[in-house]
Amino acid sequence: MSAQPPLGPAAGPPLYAALDLGTNNCRLMIAAPAGRGFRVVDSFSRMVRLGEGLASSGRLCEAAMQRALEALAVCADRLARHRVRRLRAIATEACRKAENGPRFLERVRAETGIGFEVIGPREEAELAVESCASLLAGPEPRALLFDIGGGSTELAWIRARRPGEPPSEVIGYASIPLGVVTLAERWGERAFDPEGFEAMVEEAMEAFRPFDDIHRIADEIAHGGVRLIGTSGTVTTVAGVALGLERYARSLIDGRTLTGEEADAALEALLDLGKPGLLAHPCVGPGRIEFVLPGCAVFSAIRRLWPAPRVTVADRGLREGMLIRLMRADRDRRPFAHSAARRFAPPRPA
């Protein structure tokens, strides 16, 4: 990576950055405060498949680490160009599980200047809830938020609040080690077969049942007052299909509420497309084709176990949650608690 210019005070409002390195994707967002929210100045997302082969080997492979490093070099360039005031960079499931995860993150710091913090499932759930706070203000007193990731699926059972009430509260959470990458590697071409798809759904349902046994979510749904909130590429793809979009548009998706029937019909439509149809679909495309049906299987399992009448779609996640926290901490003039939330300083040239 080429040497970066030194950072100094930037003109205009202060900029904040959030970087999320997951099992499948590397995502950066840079934003400026705007009222009680923020305005996005720059963003970057690349599929890096960091967790490739992790389930079988327990390690990050060299090819996956190199892909991630190339994406992170792009992120470092953008961070330096924008002169961000604060950065928080987090790593999730792949780096939590991999035997060589810590050594890889040391290599990242040495080559890019970015120091990562590996967060636990509880904070993943809390950040997702933080990012979706404005979507929780509905008539239902409970919400089940789910995030279908590459290496795991995060579940958060939430006591939802209306505007003017105290913040929504996470009652329970779970990180289920089942994601689109792990399922895609396990099932391969069988994921495109109806029998293989059904087997993936059954596997996911078995993994989720203990969470329901603890919190009795299905019973609460039977009595009304529960809404599903989904945040992931799978969920936004399903919404795009449900709305019949010719191309994906975040403005039409984020915050959109589907009926349970609309969500189920879109899941069926994606399964019926088959591999050629998925490849040609404008909301899917070739880069994600192997992960779409594994993600749909997880979504279908959630719908079968917890058939809430409404599903709210969130095109937002950990980056937005981090940005909200960073800006709130500065606004309240409290020192931010996490060491990774700091001014970005690129590495000095050798």
C-alpha positions as CSV (number, residue, x, y, z in Angstrom):
1,M,0.0,0.0,0.0
2,S,1.3,3.4,-0.9
3,A,2.1,5.9,1.9
4,Q,-0.8,8.1,3.0
5,P,-0.8,11.8,3.6
6,P,-0.7,12.9,7.2
7,L,-4.0,13.6,8.9
8,G,-5.0,17.1,10.1
9,P,-8.1,19.0,10.9
10,A,-10.6,18.5,8.0
11,A,-12.8,21.3,6.7
12,G,-16.5,21.0,7.5
13,P,-18.2,18.8,10.0
14,P,-16.2,16.0,11.7
15,L,-16.3,12.7,10.0
16,Y,-16.7,9.3,11.7
17,A,-16.0,5.9,10.2
18,A,-17.2,2.4,10.9
19,L,-15.5,-0.7,9.5
20,D,-17.1,-4.2,9.7
21,L,-15.0,-7.2,8.7
22,G,-17.3,-10.2,8.6
23,T,-17.1,-13.8,7.4
24,N,-18.3,-12.9,3.9
25,N,-18.0,-9.1,3.5
26,C,-15.8,-6.1,4.3
27,R,-17.8,-3.0,4.7
28,L,-16.8,0.6,5.4
29,M,-19.0,3.7,6.1
30,I,-17.9,7.3,6.6
31,A,-20.5,9.8,7.8
32,A,-21.0,13.2,9.2
33,P,-23.5,14.1,12.0
34,A,-26.8,15.4,10.8
35,G,-29.4,16.3,13.5
36,R,-29.8,13.2,15.6
37,G,-28.6,11.0,12.8
38,F,-25.9,11.2,10.2
39,R,-25.3,11.8,6.5
40,V,-23.2,9.2,4.6
41,V,-20.2,10.7,2.9
42,D,-18.6,7.6,1.5
43,S,-19.1,3.8,1.7
44,F,-17.4,0.7,0.4
45,S,-18.4,-2.9,0.4
46,R,-16.6,-5.9,-1.1
47,M,-17.3,-9.6,-0.8
48,V,-14.0,-11.1,0.6
49,R,-15.1,-14.5,1.8
50,L,-12.8,-14.4,4.7
51,G,-14.4,-17.5,6.2
52,E,-13.7,-19.7,3.2
53,G,-12.9,-23.2,4.4
54,L,-13.0,-22.1,8.1
55,A,-15.6,-24.6,9.1
56,S,-13.5,-27.5,8.0
57,S,-10.0,-26.3,8.8
58,G,-10.5,-24.0,11.8
59,R,-8.2,-21.5,10.2
60,L,-8.3,-18.5,7.8
61,C,-6.7,-19.6,4.5
62,E,-4.1,-17.5,2.7
63,A,-6.2,-16.7,-0.3
64,A,-9.1,-15.4,1.9
65,M,-6.7,-13.3,4.0
66,Q,-5.2,-11.8,0.9
67,R,-8.6,-10.9,-0.5
68,A,-9.5,-9.2,2.8
69,L,-6.2,-7.3,2.9
70,E,-6.7,-6.0,-0.6
71,A,-10.2,-4.7,0.4
72,L,-8.8,-3.2,3.7
73,A,-6.1,-1.4,1.7
74,V,-8.9,0.3,-0.2
75,C,-10.6,1.2,3.1
76,A,-7.3,2.6,4.5
77,D,-6.9,4.9,1.4
78,R,-10.5,6.2,1.9
79,L,-10.0,6.8,5.6
80,A,-6.9,8.8,5.0
81,R,-8.4,10.8,2.2
82,H,-11.4,11.8,4.3
83,R,-9.4,12.6,7.4
84,V,-11.9,10.9,9.8
85,R,-12.1,12.1,13.3
86,R,-12.9,8.7,14.8
87,L,-12.8,5.2,13.5
88,R,-14.1,2.0,15.0
89,A,-13.2,-1.3,13.2
90,I,-14.7,-4.6,14.3
91,A,-14.2,-8.2,13.3
92,T,-16.9,-10.8,13.9
93,E,-17.5,-14.5,13.5
94,A,-14.6,-15.5,11.2
95,C,-12.0,-13.9,13.4
96,R,-13.7,-15.1,16.6
97,K,-13.5,-18.7,15.5
98,A,-10.2,-18.9,13.5
99,E,-7.2,-20.2,15.3
100,N,-5.0,-17.7,13.3
101,G,-7.5,-14.8,13.6
102,P,-5.4,-12.8,16.1
103,R,-2.3,-13.2,14.0
104,F,-4.2,-12.1,10.9
105,L,-5.4,-9.0,12.6
106,E,-1.8,-8.2,13.6
107,R,-0.9,-8.4,10.0
108,V,-3.8,-6.1,9.0
109,R,-2.6,-3.5,11.5
110,A,1.0,-3.7,10.2
111,E,0.0,-3.5,6.5
112,T,-2.9,-1.0,6.6
113,G,-2.7,0.8,10.0
114,I,-6.2,-0.3,10.9
115,G,-6.5,-1.8,14.4
116,F,-9.4,-4.2,14.7
117,E,-11.4,-5.2,17.8
118,V,-13.1,-8.7,17.8
119,I,-16.5,-8.3,19.3
120,G,-18.7,-10.9,20.9
121,P,-22.3,-12.0,19.9
122,R,-23.9,-9.8,22.6
123,E,-22.4,-6.6,21.2
124,E,-23.3,-7.7,17.6
125,A,-26.9,-8.0,18.7
126,E,-26.8,-4.6,20.5
127,L,-25.2,-2.8,17.5
128,A,-27.9,-4.3,15.2
129,V,-30.6,-3.2,17.5
130,E,-29.0,0.3,17.8
131,S,-29.0,0.6,14.0
132,C,-32.7,-0.4,13.7
133,A,-33.9,1.7,16.7
134,S,-36.1,3.9,14.5
135,L,-37.8,0.8,13.0
136,L,-38.7,-0.6,16.4
137,A,-41.3,2.1,17.1
138,G,-44.3,0.1,16.0
139,P,-47.5,-1.1,17.6
140,E,-46.0,-4.5,18.7
141,P,-44.5,-4.7,22.2
142,R,-42.0,-7.4,21.1
143,A,-39.7,-7.8,18.1
144,L,-37.4,-10.5,16.9
145,L,-34.4,-9.1,15.1
146,F,-32.3,-11.5,12.9
147,D,-29.1,-10.9,11.0
148,I,-28.2,-13.7,8.6
149,G,-24.4,-13.4,8.2
150,G,-21.7,-15.4,6.5
151,G,-20.6,-17.6,9.4
152,S,-23.5,-17.1,11.9
153,T,-27.0,-15.9,12.3
154,E,-27.6,-13.4,15.1
155,L,-30.9,-13.4,17.0
156,A,-32.1,-10.6,19.3
157,W,-35.4,-10.8,21.3
158,I,-36.4,-7.3,22.0
159,R,-38.8,-5.4,24.3
160,A,-39.7,-2.6,21.8
161,R,-40.6,0.9,22.9
162,R,-42.7,3.6,21.3
163,P,-41.4,7.1,20.6
164,G,-40.9,9.1,23.9
165,E,-40.4,5.9,25.9
166,P,-37.0,4.5,27.2
167,P,-34.8,2.8,24.6
168,S,-35.8,-0.6,23.4
169,E,-34.2,-3.4,25.4
170,V,-32.5,-6.7,24.4
171,I,-34.2,-9.4,26.4
172,G,-32.2,-12.3,25.0
173,Y,-29.7,-12.9,22.2
174,A,-28.0,-15.8,20.5
175,S,-25.3,-16.3,17.9
176,I,-26.1,-19.5,15.9
177,P,-23.1,-20.8,14.0
178,L,-25.0,-21.2,10.8
179,G,-24.6,-18.6,7.9
180,V,-24.7,-18.4,4.2
181,V,-21.0,-19.3,3.8
182,T,-21.1,-22.3,6.1
183,L,-24.3,-23.7,4.5
184,A,-23.1,-23.0,0.9
185,E,-19.8,-24.9,1.6
186,R,-21.7,-27.8,3.3
187,W,-24.4,-28.2,0.7
188,G,-22.8,-27.1,-2.5
189,E,-24.9,-27.8,-5.6
190,R,-27.5,-29.6,-3.5
191,A,-28.6,-26.2,-2.2
192,F,-30.3,-25.6,-5.6
193,D,-32.2,-28.8,-5.4
194,P,-35.7,-28.7,-3.6
195,E,-34.8,-31.6,-1.4
196,G,-31.4,-30.1,-0.4
197,F,-33.1,-26.8,0.2
198,E,-35.6,-28.4,2.5
199,A,-32.8,-30.2,4.4
200,M,-31.1,-26.9,5.0
201,V,-34.3,-25.4,6.3
202,E,-34.7,-28.3,8.8
203,E,-31.1,-27.9,9.9
204,A,-31.6,-24.2,10.6
205,M,-34.9,-24.9,12.4
206,E,-33.2,-27.4,14.7
207,A,-30.4,-24.8,15.5
208,F,-33.0,-22.1,16.3
209,R,-35.4,-24.2,18.5
210,P,-33.4,-23.9,21.7
211,F,-33.7,-20.1,21.5
212,D,-37.5,-20.5,21.2
213,D,-37.5,-22.9,24.1
214,I,-36.0,-20.3,26.3
215,H,-38.0,-17.2,25.2
216,R,-41.3,-18.9,24.0
217,I,-41.4,-16.6,21.0
218,A,-43.8,-18.8,19.0
219,D,-46.3,-18.6,21.9
220,E,-46.0,-14.8,22.0
221,I,-46.6,-14.7,18.2
222,A,-49.7,-16.9,18.6
223,H,-51.1,-14.3,21.0
224,G,-50.1,-11.3,18.7
225,G,-47.8,-8.4,19.3
226,V,-44.6,-9.6,17.7
227,R,-42.8,-8.3,14.6
228,L,-39.8,-9.8,12.7
229,I,-37.0,-7.4,11.7
230,G,-34.5,-8.7,9.3
231,T,-31.1,-7.2,8.4
232,S,-28.9,-8.9,5.8
233,G,-28.3,-9.3,2.1
234,T,-30.7,-12.2,2.1
235,V,-33.6,-10.2,3.6
236,T,-33.1,-7.2,1.3
237,T,-32.9,-9.6,-1.7
238,V,-36.2,-11.2,-0.7
239,A,-37.8,-7.7,-0.3
240,G,-36.5,-6.7,-3.8
241,V,-38.2,-9.8,-5.3
242,A,-41.4,-9.2,-3.3
243,L,-41.6,-5.7,-4.7
244,G,-40.7,-6.8,-8.2
245,L,-37.8,-4.4,-8.5
246,E,-35.9,-4.4,-11.8
247,R,-32.8,-3.4,-9.9
248,Y,-32.0,-3.1,-6.2
249,A,-32.8,0.4,-4.7
250,R,-32.0,0.9,-1.0
251,S,-34.5,3.8,-0.7
252,L,-37.3,1.4,-1.6
253,I,-36.2,-1.3,0.7
254,D,-34.9,0.1,4.0
255,G,-37.7,0.3,6.5
256,R,-40.2,-1.5,4.2
257,T,-42.6,-3.8,6.0
258,L,-43.8,-6.9,4.2
259,T,-46.7,-9.1,5.2
260,G,-45.7,-12.6,6.2
261,E,-47.4,-13.9,3.1
262,E,-45.4,-11.5,0.8
263,A,-42.2,-12.6,2.4
264,D,-43.1,-16.3,2.0
265,A,-44.1,-15.9,-1.6
266,A,-40.8,-14.2,-2.4
267,L,-38.9,-17.0,-0.8
268,E,-40.8,-19.5,-2.9
269,A,-40.2,-17.4,-6.0
270,L,-36.4,-17.4,-5.4
271,L,-36.4,-21.2,-4.9
272,D,-38.4,-21.7,-8.1
273,L,-36.0,-19.6,-10.2
274,G,-33.3,-22.3,-10.1
275,K,-29.6,-21.5,-10.7
276,P,-30.0,-20.0,-14.2
277,G,-32.9,-17.7,-13.0
278,L,-31.0,-16.6,-10.0
279,L,-27.9,-15.8,-12.1
280,A,-30.0,-13.5,-14.3
281,H,-32.1,-11.9,-11.6
282,P,-31.1,-8.2,-11.1
283,C,-31.4,-8.4,-7.3
284,V,-29.0,-11.4,-7.2
285,G,-26.3,-11.5,-9.8
286,P,-23.4,-13.8,-10.3
287,G,-21.3,-12.7,-7.3
288,R,-23.9,-13.9,-4.8
289,I,-25.6,-16.8,-6.5
290,E,-24.1,-19.6,-4.3
291,F,-25.2,-17.8,-1.1
292,V,-28.8,-16.8,-1.9
293,L,-30.6,-20.1,-1.4
294,P,-28.6,-20.9,1.8
295,G,-29.7,-17.5,3.1
296,C,-33.3,-18.2,2.0
297,A,-33.2,-21.5,3.8
298,V,-32.3,-19.7,7.1
299,F,-35.0,-17.1,6.5
300,S,-37.6,-19.8,5.7
301,A,-36.6,-21.6,9.0
302,I,-37.2,-18.3,10.9
303,R,-40.6,-17.8,9.2
304,R,-41.7,-21.4,9.9
305,L,-40.7,-21.3,13.6
306,W,-41.8,-17.7,14.1
307,P,-44.7,-16.8,11.6
308,A,-45.2,-13.2,12.7
309,P,-47.7,-11.4,10.5
310,R,-45.2,-8.6,9.6
311,V,-41.5,-8.6,8.5
312,T,-39.7,-5.2,8.5
313,V,-36.7,-5.1,6.2
314,A,-33.6,-3.2,7.3
315,D,-30.8,-2.3,4.9
316,R,-28.5,-1.3,7.8
317,G,-26.5,-3.1,10.3
318,L,-23.3,-3.0,12.4
319,R,-21.7,0.0,10.7
320,E,-24.7,2.2,11.3
321,G,-24.9,1.0,15.0
322,M,-21.2,1.9,15.4
323,L,-21.6,5.3,13.9
324,I,-24.6,6.2,16.1
325,R,-22.6,5.2,19.2
326,L,-19.5,7.1,18.1
327,M,-21.4,10.3,17.4
328,R,-23.5,10.0,20.6
329,A,-20.3,9.6,22.7
330,D,-18.8,12.8,21.2
331,R,-22.1,14.7,21.4
332,D,-22.5,13.8,25.1
333,R,-18.8,14.6,25.6
334,R,-18.1,11.2,27.1
335,P,-14.8,9.4,26.2
336,F,-15.7,6.4,24.1
337,A,-15.1,3.1,25.9
338,H,-13.6,1.1,23.0
339,S,-9.9,1.5,22.2
340,A,-10.6,0.9,18.5
341,A,-12.6,4.1,18.3
342,R,-9.7,6.5,17.6
343,R,-8.3,8.8,14.9
344,F,-7.1,6.7,12.0
345,A,-3.3,7.0,11.4
346,P,-2.0,5.2,8.4
347,P,1.3,3.3,8.7
348,R,4.5,5.2,8.0
349,P,6.5,4.2,5.0
350,A,9.4,1.9,5.7
